[in-house]
């Protein structure tokens, strides 16, 4: 059993991906002693998600920082994918899945990061699945500390992309803030024995005092994922735009 996690180096700061192994799911887990991403070369790598393709090859999706930007591609945290040489080693050739480029994906205005004060945008929490021949990469965008946080998705015909958007600039399509569930995101997926998908995610309660775990059924209609709790609000908002 392999558990991927993202510690912060106390002496230098920054997060990286590590893996611990165990002979049974409840542990005890033992760190392999070797980081999967080099914290000296990449001081920020989080939210790793391992995905096995149909041919048995494993890939790791994760979030990392980008400092370059232009008018259509923003500075901030975004998504990459790397081939796994084994369950404990990456190939070391991460490819961009998607960069932030919509206003709703802004994490914070005038944030100090990497020695620069500027607007910072965030895509994080990738979760990948394949349904009916199409790859789906769900991700969370915005700021988890407020109601801007939500979940959108990308589609591709190949695990390495190119990944395409199906939505528009008016916000996340799968999950967004609704009454009683504020800033939902960073979900994992579970498929029940009868083939029904569910998402497990975290969100603020209505008082914004606790971030709690939630679960909802994920439905598929003509290749489009949706969650009943959110869909009526998302459809209503999109109809206005």
PyMOL commands that set and color helices and strands:
alter all, ss='L'
color gray80, all
select helices_A, chain A and resi 103-105+228-240
alter helices_A, ss='H'
color red, helices_A
select strands_A, chain A and resi 2-5+18-21+30-31+45-52+58-66+76-86+89-90+95-98+106-113+116-131+134-141+150-156+164-165+182-191+197-204+211-221+224-226
alter strands_A, ss='S'
color yellow, strands_A
deselect
rebuild
show_as cartoon
